[in-house]
Amino acid sequence: MANCAIVGVNWGDEGKGRMVDLVAEHYDVVARYQGGNNAGHTVINEYGKFALHLLPSGIFRPDVLSVLGNGVVIDPEALCAEMDALTSAGVSITPENLCISDRAVLVFPYHRDLDALEEARLKDACYGSTKRGIAPVYSDKYQKKTIMAGELLYPAYLKEHLRGILEWKNLTLTKVYGAKPYALDELLDWLETYGGRLRPFIRDTGAVLRAATAADKRILFEAQLGALRDIDYGIFPYTSSSSPLASYAPVGCGMPEAKVDTVIGVAKAYSTCVGEGPFVTEWFGEDAEKLREAGGEYGAATGRPRRVGPLDLVATRYGAKVQGASCIALTKLDILSYMESIPVCTRYEIDGRETTEFPFPALLSHAKPVYETLPGWQCDVSGVRRFADLPQNAQRYVKYIENAVGCPIRYISVGAERQAIIEEV
Ligand code: GDP
């Protein structure tokens, strides 16, 4: 049976959570494969409105198994808070419908501290981190100095392992940053309070996914952030510390040998970006305010106002390519309804030369957007459910994007609610 990945082709916040929530009913398993609680998916459904940071967006479907893979980094305190928020809204979360990889790495309070301390040290040159400890914990992973979730099942082993790591961590905290050290007992208590609750969910997710595949079950891989934040292919160093690419999905879930059959690349009808780094089509002033307000562009994890601007087709085309997108889900078309005319960036001018190719990161800060302007439709499209019923100019806008990105648009989202979608464009 076919596997599918739902991934972002831009900077993140494209509306992936909403797309996973929509299609999850066709899948038996929804698996997150990278990142931590540094980004958030917003999902609106019959249970209410939720900002999911760690839990896969399939968690609302009772028959769906949600998986947090080995590529994910888990702050036990944050995960418990998220589970509590959902269970108190009536969502059932049990070891039958959620499993956590024994190889997922745990985020500790000192990772959050180090994130904040380093951003403070950098002052104006900071990366715009969400300070959830994600970069520090991934660096520790590659230094082989982290605790895996599975160690919660072996407390004596965990205690000795953590003792060694903490000795090293406290040196960094106190001698590099002049911050307070952590006591081993303090961290063990914290782990027991939050990690203890996660024990029943910890499994070898590779075994779970292989068994699901053998039983012809369908797997949906869910990414966080977008292609332009990929550690290898994104706008380095303004990237995340993991890979939000579809090709990483099997590796980050426990089944590296799996093939992703379909990749749904989620793109927003205009561009937004959270945090620092080059953002070529950024608008400022009144235009930006209007678009930000219309789109409700405030971060799901931090509430920070997002940077906004016209659709950057150069970046979107690149994002769709590195994601290997089989099709595009274009979200938030309804937000553009107020505009009389809509600019889209088709190419960059860099040091006097025009290019349609996404350049090396160092060149992006010199890039100036070159726009084409398309006519707007200026009427509400949120109730439309068939492509043919969209106003002519909205159809034209969609087709223009499809052409420029070179990938078929299969879904158009015209509202945040599950049903506000046009399928099979
Ligand atoms: P994600 O991280 O990619 O899931 O994206 P976010 O959840 O951060 O941002 C998407 C936001 O847009 C959420 O608040 C969604 O509820 C909302 N949203 C998604 N698709 C649409 C749409 O087509 N129209 C409108 N108006 N809102 C949408």
Boltz pocket constraint, residues with backbone or C-beta under 6 A from the ligand:
constraints:
  - pocket:
      binder: B
      contacts: [[A, 8], [A, 12], [A, 13], [A, 14], [A, 15], [A, 16], [A, 17], [A, 18], [A, 39], [A, 40], [A, 41], [A, 42], [A, 43], [A, 44], [A, 225], [A, 294], [A, 295], [A, 296], [A, 300], [A, 330], [A, 331], [A, 332], [A, 333], [A, 334], [A, 335], [A, 413], [A, 414], [A, 415], [A, 416], [A, 420]]
      max_distance: 6.0
